Protein backbone atom coordinates (compact mmCIF):
# COMPACT_ATOMS: atom_id res chain seq x y z
CA UNK A 1 0.00 0.00 0.00
CA UNK A 2 2.76 2.42 0.90
CA UNK A 3 4.40 1.97 -2.53
CA UNK A 4 1.19 2.19 -4.55
CA UNK A 5 1.08 5.46 -6.52
CA UNK A 6 -2.70 5.76 -6.17
CA UNK A 7 -2.84 5.25 -2.42
CA UNK A 8 -2.32 7.79 0.37
CA UNK A 9 -2.08 6.21 3.80
CA UNK A 10 -3.65 7.78 6.87
CA UNK A 11 -3.98 6.85 10.53
CA UNK A 12 -7.32 8.66 10.77
CA UNK A 13 -10.22 6.27 10.05
CA UNK A 14 -12.55 9.21 9.42
CA UNK A 15 -10.38 10.41 6.53
CA UNK A 16 -9.89 6.93 5.06
CA UNK A 17 -11.95 5.69 2.13
CA UNK A 18 -11.08 2.10 3.04
CA UNK A 19 -9.86 0.47 6.25
CA UNK A 20 -7.91 -2.71 5.51
CA UNK A 21 -7.72 -5.42 8.14
CA UNK A 22 -5.26 -8.28 7.49
CA UNK A 23 -6.22 -10.99 9.93
CA UNK A 24 -2.85 -12.75 10.06
CA UNK A 25 -0.54 -9.80 9.44
CA UNK A 26 -1.97 -6.73 11.15
CA UNK A 27 -0.21 -7.25 14.46
CA UNK A 28 2.67 -9.62 15.11
CA UNK A 29 4.59 -10.52 18.26
CA UNK A 30 7.95 -12.29 18.48
CA UNK A 31 7.73 -16.02 19.06
CA UNK A 32 10.58 -15.55 21.50
CA UNK A 33 8.20 -13.87 23.95
CA UNK A 34 6.72 -17.28 24.67
CA UNK A 35 8.83 -20.15 26.11
CA UNK A 36 9.90 -22.71 23.55
CA UNK A 37 9.18 -20.52 20.52
CA UNK A 38 11.72 -19.89 17.79
CA UNK A 39 13.58 -16.64 18.24
CA UNK A 40 13.06 -13.87 15.65
CA UNK A 41 10.02 -15.53 14.05
CA UNK A 42 6.63 -13.88 14.38
CA UNK A 43 3.06 -15.01 14.95
CA UNK A 44 -0.26 -13.13 15.05
CA UNK A 45 -1.07 -11.70 18.46
CA UNK A 46 -4.38 -13.40 19.42
CA UNK A 47 -5.09 -10.68 21.97
CA UNK A 48 -4.96 -7.96 19.34
CA UNK A 49 -6.77 -9.29 16.27
CA UNK A 50 -10.32 -9.64 17.68
CA UNK A 51 -10.04 -6.25 19.37
CA UNK A 52 -9.14 -4.46 16.13
CA UNK A 53 -12.02 -5.96 14.23
CA UNK A 54 -14.52 -5.49 17.04
CA UNK A 55 -13.48 -1.90 17.75
CA UNK A 56 -13.57 -0.94 14.06
CA UNK A 57 -17.05 -2.40 13.69
CA UNK A 58 -18.37 -0.87 16.91
CA UNK A 59 -17.11 2.56 15.93
CA UNK A 60 -19.37 2.50 12.89
CA UNK A 61 -16.83 1.94 10.12
CA UNK A 62 -18.46 -1.14 8.62
CA UNK A 63 -19.13 0.74 5.36
CA UNK A 64 -15.35 1.06 4.75
CA UNK A 65 -14.04 -2.00 6.61
CA UNK A 66 -12.31 -4.45 4.19
CA UNK A 67 -11.07 -7.79 5.51
CA UNK A 68 -8.10 -9.53 3.83
CA UNK A 69 -8.27 -12.98 5.40
CA UNK A 70 -5.04 -14.89 4.70
CA UNK A 71 -5.83 -17.61 7.22
CA UNK A 72 -5.40 -21.31 6.48
CA UNK A 73 -8.62 -23.25 6.05
CA UNK A 74 -11.97 -21.95 4.78
CA UNK A 75 -13.26 -20.60 8.09
CA UNK A 76 -13.75 -16.91 8.86
CA UNK A 77 -12.05 -14.82 11.52
CA UNK A 78 -13.61 -14.35 14.93
CA UNK A 79 -15.56 -11.24 15.90
CA UNK A 80 -16.52 -10.45 12.31
CA UNK A 81 -20.02 -11.52 11.34
CA UNK A 82 -21.64 -11.71 7.92
CA UNK A 83 -22.18 -8.18 6.62
CA UNK A 84 -20.13 -6.35 9.26
CA UNK A 85 -17.79 -5.07 6.56
CA UNK A 86 -17.73 -3.50 3.12
CA UNK A 87 -15.98 -6.53 1.54
CA UNK A 88 -14.39 -9.71 2.84
CA UNK A 89 -11.59 -11.35 0.79
CA UNK A 90 -10.75 -14.97 1.59
CA UNK A 91 -7.60 -16.85 0.51
CA UNK A 92 -8.61 -20.41 1.44
CA UNK A 93 -11.69 -20.44 -0.74
CA UNK A 94 -12.45 -24.16 -1.11
CA UNK A 95 -12.50 -27.23 1.11
CA UNK A 96 -10.38 -30.22 0.07
CA UNK A 97 -9.45 -33.60 1.48
CA UNK A 98 -6.08 -35.13 0.65
CA UNK A 99 -5.72 -32.75 -2.29
CA UNK A 100 -9.18 -33.45 -3.74
CA UNK A 101 -11.99 -30.92 -3.86
CA UNK A 102 -14.85 -31.90 -1.55
CA UNK A 103 -17.29 -29.02 -1.74
CA UNK A 104 -17.69 -25.31 -1.29
CA UNK A 105 -17.53 -24.56 2.43
CA UNK A 106 -20.08 -22.45 4.23
CA UNK A 107 -19.38 -18.83 3.34
CA UNK A 108 -20.66 -15.42 4.28
CA UNK A 109 -23.39 -14.19 1.96
CA UNK A 110 -22.54 -10.49 1.87
CA UNK A 111 -19.66 -9.34 -0.40
CA UNK A 112 -17.52 -12.40 0.32
CA UNK A 113 -14.88 -12.85 -2.38
CA UNK A 114 -11.93 -15.10 -3.34
CA UNK A 115 -8.38 -13.79 -2.94
CA UNK A 116 -5.08 -15.18 -4.18
CA UNK A 117 -1.51 -14.46 -3.21
CA UNK A 118 0.75 -12.81 -5.78
CA UNK A 119 4.33 -12.28 -6.93
CA UNK A 120 6.28 -10.07 -4.55
CA UNK A 121 8.99 -7.90 -6.05
CA UNK A 122 11.31 -9.69 -3.61
CA UNK A 123 10.80 -12.98 -5.45
CA UNK A 124 12.70 -11.91 -8.56
CA UNK A 125 15.88 -10.02 -9.33
CA UNK A 126 14.50 -8.99 -12.72
CA UNK A 127 16.59 -11.49 -14.69
CA UNK A 128 15.83 -14.94 -16.08
CA UNK A 129 18.80 -17.27 -15.76
CA UNK A 130 19.80 -19.15 -18.89
CA UNK A 131 22.10 -21.59 -17.13
CA UNK A 132 20.03 -23.90 -14.93
CA UNK A 133 21.75 -26.62 -12.96
CA UNK A 134 18.76 -28.64 -11.78
CA UNK A 135 16.44 -30.68 -13.96
CA UNK A 136 13.69 -30.77 -11.30
CA UNK A 137 13.29 -28.91 -8.01
CA UNK A 138 10.57 -29.54 -5.44
CA UNK A 139 11.08 -28.02 -1.98
CA UNK A 140 7.85 -29.26 -0.39
CA UNK A 141 8.06 -30.40 3.23
CA UNK A 142 6.84 -33.70 4.54
CA UNK A 143 4.06 -33.34 7.07
CA UNK A 144 1.48 -35.90 8.16
CA UNK A 145 -1.17 -33.19 7.93
CA UNK A 146 -0.30 -32.64 4.25
CA UNK A 147 -0.70 -36.09 2.61
CA UNK A 148 -1.10 -34.75 -0.94
CA UNK A 149 2.28 -33.03 -0.74
CA UNK A 150 3.84 -36.18 0.67
CA UNK A 151 2.42 -38.15 -2.26
CA UNK A 152 3.93 -35.73 -4.78
CA UNK A 153 7.30 -35.99 -3.03
CA UNK A 154 7.05 -39.79 -3.27
CA UNK A 155 6.26 -39.57 -6.98
CA UNK A 156 9.16 -37.22 -7.64
CA UNK A 157 11.67 -39.28 -5.70
CA UNK A 158 10.70 -42.24 -7.85
CA UNK A 159 10.60 -40.17 -11.06
CA UNK A 160 14.09 -38.66 -10.75
CA UNK A 161 15.51 -42.15 -10.16
CA UNK A 162 13.53 -43.59 -13.07
CA UNK A 163 14.64 -40.80 -15.42
CA UNK A 164 18.23 -40.95 -14.09
CA UNK A 165 18.32 -37.30 -13.04
CA UNK A 166 18.55 -37.66 -9.25
CA UNK A 167 22.06 -36.17 -9.27
CA UNK A 168 20.74 -32.99 -10.93
CA UNK A 169 17.48 -32.67 -9.04
CA UNK A 170 16.52 -31.33 -5.62
CA UNK A 171 13.53 -33.02 -3.98
CA UNK A 172 12.59 -32.14 -0.41
CA UNK A 173 12.90 -29.36 2.13
CA UNK A 174 15.87 -27.01 1.69
CA UNK A 175 15.54 -24.93 4.88
CA UNK A 176 13.12 -24.01 7.67
CA UNK A 177 12.11 -20.55 6.41
CA UNK A 178 8.52 -19.53 7.10
CA UNK A 179 5.94 -17.66 5.02
CA UNK A 180 6.93 -14.20 6.29
CA UNK A 181 10.57 -14.79 5.38
CA UNK A 182 12.24 -14.05 2.05
CA UNK A 183 14.71 -16.93 1.76
CA UNK A 184 17.41 -16.18 -0.81
CA UNK A 185 18.64 -19.78 -0.69
CA UNK A 186 15.19 -21.13 -1.52
CA UNK A 187 14.53 -18.59 -4.28
CA UNK A 188 17.96 -19.19 -5.82
CA UNK A 189 17.36 -22.94 -6.03
CA UNK A 190 14.09 -22.29 -7.87
CA UNK A 191 15.87 -19.95 -10.31
CA UNK A 192 18.41 -22.65 -11.12
CA UNK A 193 15.77 -25.23 -12.05
CA UNK A 194 14.37 -26.16 -15.44
CA UNK A 195 11.19 -27.46 -13.76
CA UNK A 196 9.78 -26.50 -10.35
CA UNK A 197 7.08 -28.76 -8.92
CA UNK A 198 4.80 -27.50 -6.17
CA UNK A 199 1.49 -28.56 -4.66
CA UNK A 200 -1.24 -26.74 -2.75
CA UNK A 201 -2.00 -27.61 0.86
CA UNK A 202 -3.99 -30.84 1.15
CA UNK A 203 -7.13 -29.34 2.69
CA UNK A 204 -7.37 -25.89 1.14
CA UNK A 205 -5.82 -23.88 -1.69
CA UNK A 206 -3.50 -20.95 -1.95
CA UNK A 207 0.09 -20.50 -0.80
CA UNK A 208 3.14 -18.46 -1.65
CA UNK A 209 4.93 -21.39 -3.31
CA UNK A 210 3.08 -21.10 -6.63
CA UNK A 211 3.98 -17.43 -7.09
CA UNK A 212 7.55 -17.90 -5.87
CA UNK A 213 7.89 -20.62 -8.50
CA UNK A 214 6.34 -18.49 -11.27
CA UNK A 215 8.83 -15.73 -10.48
CA UNK A 216 11.75 -18.12 -10.99
CA UNK A 217 11.34 -18.39 -14.76
CA UNK A 218 11.21 -22.20 -14.54
CA UNK A 219 8.45 -24.37 -15.97
CA UNK A 220 6.03 -24.74 -13.05
CA UNK A 221 4.04 -27.88 -12.27
CA UNK A 222 1.16 -27.31 -9.82
CA UNK A 223 -1.96 -29.27 -8.95
CA UNK A 224 -5.18 -28.01 -10.51
CA UNK A 225 -6.94 -25.29 -8.55
CA UNK A 226 -10.56 -24.31 -7.95
CA UNK A 227 -10.22 -20.75 -6.66
CA UNK A 228 -11.51 -18.12 -9.12
CA UNK A 229 -8.74 -15.73 -10.10
CA UNK A 230 -8.57 -12.88 -12.57
CA UNK A 231 -6.24 -13.80 -15.46
CA UNK A 232 -5.95 -17.49 -14.52
CA UNK A 233 -2.79 -19.34 -15.48
CA UNK A 234 -3.54 -21.81 -18.29
CA UNK A 235 -2.45 -25.42 -18.65
CA UNK A 236 0.36 -25.84 -21.23
CA UNK A 237 0.30 -22.12 -21.94
CA UNK A 238 1.71 -20.63 -18.74
CA UNK A 239 2.39 -23.71 -16.58
CA UNK A 240 1.51 -27.40 -16.24
CA UNK A 241 -1.49 -28.50 -14.19
CA UNK A 242 -1.71 -32.02 -12.81
CA UNK A 243 -4.08 -34.20 -10.82
CA UNK A 244 -2.73 -35.29 -7.40
CA UNK A 245 -4.38 -38.69 -7.87
CA UNK A 246 -3.15 -39.41 -11.42
CA UNK A 247 0.42 -40.67 -11.06
CA UNK A 248 0.80 -42.08 -14.62
CA UNK A 249 -0.22 -38.76 -16.20
CA UNK A 250 2.09 -36.86 -13.85
CA UNK A 251 5.00 -39.09 -14.91
CA UNK A 252 4.06 -38.69 -18.57
CA UNK A 253 3.95 -34.89 -18.34
CA UNK A 254 7.21 -34.69 -16.40
CA UNK A 255 9.01 -36.97 -18.86
CA UNK A 256 7.61 -35.10 -21.86
CA UNK A 257 8.86 -31.71 -20.76
CA UNK A 258 12.20 -33.06 -19.60
CA UNK A 259 12.73 -34.47 -23.09
CA UNK A 260 11.30 -31.43 -24.91
CA UNK A 261 13.32 -28.61 -23.31
CA UNK A 262 12.56 -26.01 -26.00
CA UNK A 263 8.82 -26.44 -25.52
CA UNK A 264 9.24 -26.39 -21.75
CA UNK A 265 11.29 -23.21 -22.00
CA UNK A 266 8.66 -21.51 -24.17
CA UNK A 267 5.88 -22.23 -21.67
CA UNK A 268 8.10 -21.17 -18.78
CA UNK A 269 8.88 -17.84 -20.41
CA UNK A 270 5.24 -17.20 -21.28
CA UNK A 271 4.26 -18.05 -17.70
CA UNK A 272 6.89 -15.76 -16.21
CA UNK A 273 5.91 -12.80 -18.38
CA UNK A 274 2.19 -13.41 -17.77
CA UNK A 275 2.73 -13.57 -14.00
CA UNK A 276 4.80 -10.38 -14.04
CA UNK A 277 2.09 -8.61 -16.04
CA UNK A 278 -1.02 -9.80 -14.23
CA UNK A 279 -0.06 -11.21 -10.84
CA UNK A 280 2.37 -8.89 -9.09
CA UNK A 281 1.43 -7.55 -5.67
CA UNK A 282 0.54 -4.13 -7.06
CA UNK A 283 -1.77 -5.76 -9.61
CA UNK A 284 -3.49 -7.79 -6.90
CA UNK A 285 -3.92 -4.65 -4.83
CA UNK A 286 -5.50 -2.87 -7.81
CA UNK A 287 -7.92 -5.77 -8.15
CA UNK A 288 -8.85 -5.59 -4.45
CA UNK A 289 -9.28 -1.81 -4.59
CA UNK A 290 -11.49 -2.05 -7.70
CA UNK A 291 -13.59 -4.71 -6.02
CA UNK A 292 -13.91 -2.64 -2.85
CA UNK A 293 -14.87 0.40 -4.94
CA UNK A 294 -17.52 -1.64 -6.74
CA UNK A 295 -18.85 -2.88 -3.40
CA UNK A 296 -18.93 0.70 -2.15
CA UNK A 297 -20.87 1.81 -5.21
CA UNK A 298 -23.42 -0.96 -4.64
CA UNK A 299 -23.63 -0.13 -0.94
CA UNK A 300 -24.16 3.58 -1.60
CA UNK A 301 -26.75 2.85 -4.29
CA UNK A 302 -28.69 0.60 -1.93
CA UNK A 303 -28.47 3.12 0.90
CA UNK A 304 -29.74 5.90 -1.35
CA UNK A 305 -32.49 4.08 -3.23
CA UNK A 306 -33.31 1.07 -1.08
CA UNK A 307 -32.59 -1.11 -4.13
CA UNK A 308 -29.71 -3.41 -5.03
CA UNK A 309 -27.75 -2.57 -8.18
CA UNK A 310 -26.70 -5.20 -10.72
CA UNK A 311 -23.13 -6.52 -10.58
CA UNK A 312 -21.54 -3.94 -8.33
CA UNK A 313 -19.05 -3.08 -11.07
CA UNK A 314 -19.48 0.45 -12.26
CA UNK A 315 -18.68 1.97 -15.63
CA UNK A 316 -19.34 1.04 -19.23
CA UNK A 317 -15.95 -0.68 -19.53
CA UNK A 318 -16.54 -3.01 -16.57
CA UNK A 319 -16.03 -6.12 -18.72
CA UNK A 320 -12.56 -5.04 -19.86
CA UNK A 321 -9.67 -7.19 -18.61
CA UNK A 322 -8.18 -4.48 -16.44
CA UNK A 323 -11.50 -3.59 -14.84
CA UNK A 324 -12.23 -7.07 -13.51
CA UNK A 325 -13.54 -7.25 -9.98
CA UNK A 326 -14.25 -10.06 -7.55
CA UNK A 327 -17.94 -9.63 -8.26
CA UNK A 328 -17.33 -10.52 -11.91
CA UNK A 329 -15.18 -13.63 -11.47
CA UNK A 330 -16.62 -15.19 -8.31
CA UNK A 331 -18.97 -17.66 -10.04
CA UNK A 332 -17.57 -17.69 -13.58
CA UNK A 333 -15.86 -21.02 -14.48
CA UNK A 334 -13.67 -19.20 -17.03
CA UNK A 335 -11.57 -17.95 -14.13
CA UNK A 336 -10.66 -21.36 -12.67
CA UNK A 337 -7.23 -22.98 -12.91
CA UNK A 338 -8.18 -26.61 -13.37
CA UNK A 339 -8.12 -29.18 -16.12
CA UNK A 340 -11.88 -29.05 -16.73
CA UNK A 341 -11.99 -25.27 -17.08
CA UNK A 342 -13.79 -24.20 -20.28
CA UNK A 343 -10.59 -22.63 -21.58
CA UNK A 344 -8.11 -25.25 -20.39
CA UNK A 345 -5.99 -26.74 -23.17
CA UNK A 346 -6.66 -30.40 -23.82
CA UNK A 347 -4.14 -33.11 -23.10
CA UNK A 348 -1.78 -34.18 -25.83
C-alpha positions in Angstrom: 0.0 0.0 0.0 2.8 2.4 0.9 4.4 2.0 -2.5 1.2 2.2 -4.5 1.1 5.5 -6.5 -2.7 5.8 -6.2 -2.8 5.3 -2.4 -2.3 7.8 0.4 -2.1 6.2 3.8 -3.7 7.8 6.9 -4.0 6.8 10.5 -7.3 8.7 10.8 -10.2 6.3 10.1 -12.5 9.2 9.4 -10.4 10.4 6.5 -9.9 6.9 5.1 -11.9 5.7 2.1 -11.1 2.1 3.0 -9.9 0.5 6.2 -7.9 -2.7 5.5 -7.7 -5.4 8.1 -5.3 -8.3 7.5 -6.2 -11.0 9.9 -2.9 -12.8 10.1 -0.5 -9.8 9.4 -2.0 -6.7 11.2 -0.2 -7.2 14.5 2.7 -9.6 15.1 4.6 -10.5 18.3 8.0 -12.3 18.5 7.7 -16.0 19.1 10.6 -15.5 21.5 8.2 -13.9 24.0 6.7 -17.3 24.7 8.8 -20.1 26.1 9.9 -22.7 23.5 9.2 -20.5 20.5 11.7 -19.9 17.8 13.6 -16.6 18.2 13.1 -13.9 15.6 10.0 -15.5 14.1 6.6 -13.9 14.4 3.1 -15.0 15.0 -0.3 -13.1 15.1 -1.1 -11.7 18.5 -4.4 -13.4 19.4 -5.1 -10.7 22.0 -5.0 -8.0 19.3 -6.8 -9.3 16.3 -10.3 -9.6 17.7 -10.0 -6.2 19.4 -9.1 -4.5 16.1 -12.0 -6.0 14.2 -14.5 -5.5 17.0 -13.5 -1.9 17.8 -13.6 -0.9 14.1 -17.1 -2.4 13.7 -18.4 -0.9 16.9 -17.1 2.6 15.9 -19.4 2.5 12.9 -16.8 1.9 10.1 -18.5 -1.1 8.6 -19.1 0.7 5.4 -15.4 1.1 4.8 -14.0 -2.0 6.6 -12.3 -4.4 4.2 -11.1 -7.8 5.5 -8.1 -9.5 3.8 -8.3 -13.0 5.4 -5.0 -14.9 4.7 -5.8 -17.6 7.2 -5.4 -21.3 6.5 -8.6 -23.2 6.0 -12.0 -22.0 4.8 -13.3 -20.6 8.1 -13.7 -16.9 8.9 -12.0 -14.8 11.5 -13.6 -14.4 14.9 -15.6 -11.2 15.9 -16.5 -10.4 12.3 -20.0 -11.5 11.3 -21.6 -11.7 7.9 -22.2 -8.2 6.6 -20.1 -6.4 9.3 -17.8 -5.1 6.6 -17.7 -3.5 3.1 -16.0 -6.5 1.5 -14.4 -9.7 2.8 -11.6 -11.4 0.8 -10.7 -15.0 1.6 -7.6 -16.9 0.5 -8.6 -20.4 1.4 -11.7 -20.4 -0.7 -12.5 -24.2 -1.1 -12.5 -27.2 1.1 -10.4 -30.2 0.1 -9.4 -33.6 1.5 -6.1 -35.1 0.7 -5.7 -32.8 -2.3 -9.2 -33.5 -3.7 -12.0 -30.9 -3.9 -14.8 -31.9 -1.5 -17.3 -29.0 -1.7 -17.7 -25.3 -1.3 -17.5 -24.6 2.4 -20.1 -22.4 4.2 -19.4 -18.8 3.3 -20.7 -15.4 4.3 -23.4 -14.2 2.0 -22.5 -10.5 1.9 -19.7 -9.3 -0.4 -17.5 -12.4 0.3 -14.9 -12.9 -2.4 -11.9 -15.1 -3.3 -8.4 -13.8 -2.9 -5.1 -15.2 -4.2 -1.5 -14.5 -3.2 0.7 -12.8 -5.8 4.3 -12.3 -6.9 6.3 -10.1 -4.6 9.0 -7.9 -6.0 11.3 -9.7 -3.6 10.8 -13.0 -5.5 12.7 -11.9 -8.6 15.9 -10.0 -9.3 14.5 -9.0 -12.7 16.6 -11.5 -14.7 15.8 -14.9 -16.1 18.8 -17.3 -15.8 19.8 -19.2 -18.9 22.1 -21.6 -17.1 20.0 -23.9 -14.9 21.7 -26.6 -13.0 18.8 -28.6 -11.8 16.4 -30.7 -14.0 13.7 -30.8 -11.3 13.3 -28.9 -8.0 10.6 -29.5 -5.4 11.1 -28.0 -2.0 7.9 -29.3 -0.4 8.1 -30.4 3.2 6.8 -33.7 4.5 4.1 -33.3 7.1 1.5 -35.9 8.2 -1.2 -33.2 7.9 -0.3 -32.6 4.3 -0.7 -36.1 2.6 -1.1 -34.7 -0.9 2.3 -33.0 -0.7 3.8 -36.2 0.7 2.4 -38.1 -2.3 3.9 -35.7 -4.8 7.3 -36.0 -3.0 7.1 -39.8 -3.3 6.3 -39.6 -7.0 9.2 -37.2 -7.6 11.7 -39.3 -5.7 10.7 -42.2 -7.8 10.6 -40.2 -11.1 14.1 -38.7 -10.7 15.5 -42.1 -10.2 13.5 -43.6 -13.1 14.6 -40.8 -15.4 18.2 -41.0 -14.1 18.3 -37.3 -13.0 18.5 -37.7 -9.3 22.1 -36.2 -9.3 20.7 -33.0 -10.9 17.5 -32.7 -9.0 16.5 -31.3 -5.6 13.5 -33.0 -4.0 12.6 -32.1 -0.4 12.9 -29.4 2.1 15.9 -27.0 1.7 15.5 -24.9 4.9 13.1 -24.0 7.7 12.1 -20.6 6.4 8.5 -19.5 7.1 5.9 -17.7 5.0 6.9 -14.2 6.3 10.6 -14.8 5.4 12.2 -14.0 2.0 14.7 -16.9 1.8 17.4 -16.2 -0.8 18.6 -19.8 -0.7 15.2 -21.1 -1.5 14.5 -18.6 -4.3 18.0 -19.2 -5.8 17.4 -22.9 -6.0 14.1 -22.3 -7.9 15.9 -19.9 -10.3 18.4 -22.7 -11.1 15.8 -25.2 -12.1 14.4 -26.2 -15.4 11.2 -27.5 -13.8 9.8 -26.5 -10.4 7.1 -28.8 -8.9 4.8 -27.5 -6.2 1.5 -28.6 -4.7 -1.2 -26.7 -2.8 -2.0 -27.6 0.9 -4.0 -30.8 1.2 -7.1 -29.3 2.7 -7.4 -25.9 1.1 -5.8 -23.9 -1.7 -3.5 -20.9 -1.9 0.1 -20.5 -0.8 3.1 -18.5 -1.7 4.9 -21.4 -3.3 3.1 -21.1 -6.6 4.0 -17.4 -7.1 7.5 -17.9 -5.9 7.9 -20.6 -8.5 6.3 -18.5 -11.3 8.8 -15.7 -10.5 11.7 -18.1 -11.0 11.3 -18.4 -14.8 11.2 -22.2 -14.5 8.4 -24.4 -16.0 6.0 -24.7 -13.1 4.0 -27.9 -12.3 1.2 -27.3 -9.8 -2.0 -29.3 -9.0 -5.2 -28.0 -10.5 -6.9 -25.3 -8.5 -10.6 -24.3 -8.0 -10.2 -20.8 -6.7 -11.5 -18.1 -9.1 -8.7 -15.7 -10.1 -8.6 -12.9 -12.6 -6.2 -13.8 -15.5 -6.0 -17.5 -14.5 -2.8 -19.3 -15.5 -3.5 -21.8 -18.3 -2.4 -25.4 -18.6 0.4 -25.8 -21.2 0.3 -22.1 -21.9 1.7 -20.6 -18.7 2.4 -23.7 -16.6 1.5 -27.4 -16.2 -1.5 -28.5 -14.2 -1.7 -32.0 -12.8 -4.1 -34.2 -10.8 -2.7 -35.3 -7.4 -4.4 -38.7 -7.9 -3.1 -39.4 -11.4 0.4 -40.7 -11.1 0.8 -42.1 -14.6 -0.2 -38.8 -16.2 2.1 -36.9 -13.8 5.0 -39.1 -14.9 4.1 -38.7 -18.6 3.9 -34.9 -18.3 7.2 -34.7 -16.4 9.0 -37.0 -18.9 7.6 -35.1 -21.9 8.9 -31.7 -20.8 12.2 -33.1 -19.6 12.7 -34.5 -23.1 11.3 -31.4 -24.9 13.3 -28.6 -23.3 12.6 -26.0 -26.0 8.8 -26.4 -25.5 9.2 -26.4 -21.7 11.3 -23.2 -22.0 8.7 -21.5 -24.2 5.9 -22.2 -21.7 8.1 -21.2 -18.8 8.9 -17.8 -20.4 5.2 -17.2 -21.3 4.3 -18.0 -17.7 6.9 -15.8 -16.2 5.9 -12.8 -18.4 2.2 -13.4 -17.8 2.7 -13.6 -14.0 4.8 -10.4 -14.0 2.1 -8.6 -16.0 -1.0 -9.8 -14.2 -0.1 -11.2 -10.8 2.4 -8.9 -9.1 1.4 -7.5 -5.7 0.5 -4.1 -7.1 -1.8 -5.8 -9.6 -3.5 -7.8 -6.9 -3.9 -4.7 -4.8 -5.5 -2.9 -7.8 -7.9 -5.8 -8.1 -8.9 -5.6 -4.4 -9.3 -1.8 -4.6 -11.5 -2.0 -7.7 -13.6 -4.7 -6.0 -13.9 -2.6 -2.9 -14.9 0.4 -4.9 -17.5 -1.6 -6.7 -18.8 -2.9 -3.4 -18.9 0.7 -2.1 -20.9 1.8 -5.2 -23.4 -1.0 -4.6 -23.6 -0.1 -0.9 -24.2 3.6 -1.6 -26.7 2.8 -4.3 -28.7 0.6 -1.9 -28.5 3.1 0.9 -29.7 5.9 -1.4 -32.5 4.1 -3.2 -33.3 1.1 -1.1 -32.6 -1.1 -4.1 -29.7 -3.4 -5.0 -27.7 -2.6 -8.2 -26.7 -5.2 -10.7 -23.1 -6.5 -10.6 -21.5 -3.9 -8.3 -19.0 -3.1 -11.1 -19.5 0.5 -12.3 -18.7 2.0 -15.6 -19.3 1.0 -19.2 -15.9 -0.7 -19.5 -16.5 -3.0 -16.6 -16.0 -6.1 -18.7 -12.6 -5.0 -19.9 -9.7 -7.2 -18.6 -8.2 -4.5 -16.4 -11.5 -3.6 -14.8 -12.2 -7.1 -13.5 -13.5 -7.3 -10.0 -14.3 -10.1 -7.5 -17.9 -9.6 -8.3 -17.3 -10.5 -11.9 -15.2 -13.6 -11.5 -16.6 -15.2 -8.3 -19.0 -17.7 -10.0 -17.6 -17.7 -13.6 -15.9 -21.0 -14.5 -13.7 -19.2 -17.0 -11.6 -18.0 -14.1 -10.7 -21.4 -12.7 -7.2 -23.0 -12.9 -8.2 -26.6 -13.4 -8.1 -29.2 -16.1 -11.9 -29.0 -16.7 -12.0 -25.3 -17.1 -13.8 -24.2 -20.3 -10.6 -22.6 -21.6 -8.1 -25.3 -20.4 -6.0 -26.7 -23.2 -6.7 -30.4 -23.8 -4.1 -33.1 -23.1 -1.8 -34.2 -25.8 
